[in-house]
Structures are given as structure tokens and as C-alpha cells.
Amino acid sequence: MHPRPVVFITGASAGIGAACVEAFAQKGWTVVAAARRLERLEELARAIEKKQAGATVLPLRCDVASAADVTVAFDQTRARFGRLEALINNAGYGVYGAAEELPIEAFKANMETNYFGVVRCTQAALPLLKEAAARRSKPRPALVMVSSFVGGRALPGMSAYCASKFALEGFSESLRVELRDAGISVSVINPGVTKTNFFASAHGERPKNYLPPSDGMAAEAVAQVIYKAVLRPRRNAWLTLAGQAGIVSQWLSPRLLDRVLLRTWRKRK
């Protein structure tokens, strides 16, 4: 019997990450679910394995901001399964606040998780992904980065978070070319506002006139796009009409978009 493909998902204890765990498990993948909250991961694993006969979900405590945690998590993945076909870099959190008011520590901490955490996990995963490519594994080995609309157009009041996502986009652009000959795809998924606890757990106060989370897209819908990107890589996938309109506006007339956002920023209080 052909071994099941293995996917490693960061930030897997809630929101888009938890939805990805369930989506991949339903499609017959072995899932390594990594996050800081091990208890939540264990509950999720039990629920999925009870609902989905034959599903395998390995919960691992892993803070992507810790080099030691990341090393141990991927060592455990190799020891348990000996293979890896996909890495979903989903872990991250938001930070709100005007650039002049945020302490430099807030910028550093956000970058440590949202960007350097991706770099750590990617570097740790690549030896396994290259081995999968050498075996000509099906599906083709894949990296999927969960970015954001603000990875292509920054918004006022979110400079720290936007900077971390811009860094992620640049990293992905370089990787896509570097890994082409190795046979590893790199996709970037850009959700807009999503119905998750992302906003409740973000640092700082979100501007009240921004789109409310209740009007966002479902985490399960984002997970389906991520799963499909593993099978059919996407350079960038902008998932909401507002996000698509914003990116088109940014390409066509960034100054006009600046003026629109300035009106929104002036009304923030």
C-alpha cells in the first residue's frame, strides 16, 4: 500500500490552521498539527480521528518563534513518518497601532513569528521536501504560505503586521525561483477578513471602521483553497472581492488608494 502523504501545518490549534488540519485529514493525508497550545491540538486530533476513520493527526507543541521548538518538531516528524510532502506556513498574529506609537519590541516580536517563524520552518522542512521530490512523490512537494491582503497593500494602523507579510511575500518570491529545479512548488494564499479568533487575539485595538470579522469568509473556505494550492500551485490567490479590488487599485492607481485609506484613517476614532 502506498504511504499516505504527510503535511505539516503551523498555527494549527484554531482558525485557518485547524480548518486545514481537518481538510487534509478528510482527503486522506497524515497531518502533523503544530502550535503552541498542545491541549487544543490534542482535542482537535481526537475529534478528527473519531469522526474520520483511519485519520492520523500528530499534535506537536511548537512555537515557530523558537528555533529549538522547530528543530524538535521536524525531527519528530522525520522519526515518526520519515517523509513530508507539504508544509503549510500558517502561524501568525496581528498587531494594531500607529507606527509612531508602537514600541520597537512590537515590530520585532511580530516579525519573529510571522516572518522568521516561516523561515525557520521552511529551512527545517526543505530536506524532507527535497527527499520527496527525489522520490517523485505524488502530489508534488509543496510549500504554501498563508499571507494576507496586506501582504500586497499595506493599511494604516497595521504597519507591524503589514511589514511582516510584505517580508513573507518577498521570501516566497525568492524561494519560488530557487526551488524550481528541485521540484518544490511555492504558493502564497492571501485571505481577506476571515471569521476566526485572529482579531480577538491580535495585539492592540483594531480600528472600528474596518470590515468586521462577522462579514469575512469562513476559515473552512480558506482551507479548501490551501489544499487545492498543494495540488495545483498558485503564485498568489487573493480570496475576497474586496482584496481583489484593493490589489487591482494598488496596481492601477496607488495614490488614489492612498486617498481612500486616508479618509478611513481619519475616521478611525
Summary of the structure (lengths in Angstrom):
residues: 269
radius of gyration: 18.3
end to end distance: 60.7
largest distance: 61.4
contacts: 916
relative contact order: 0.14
helix: 52%
strand: 16%
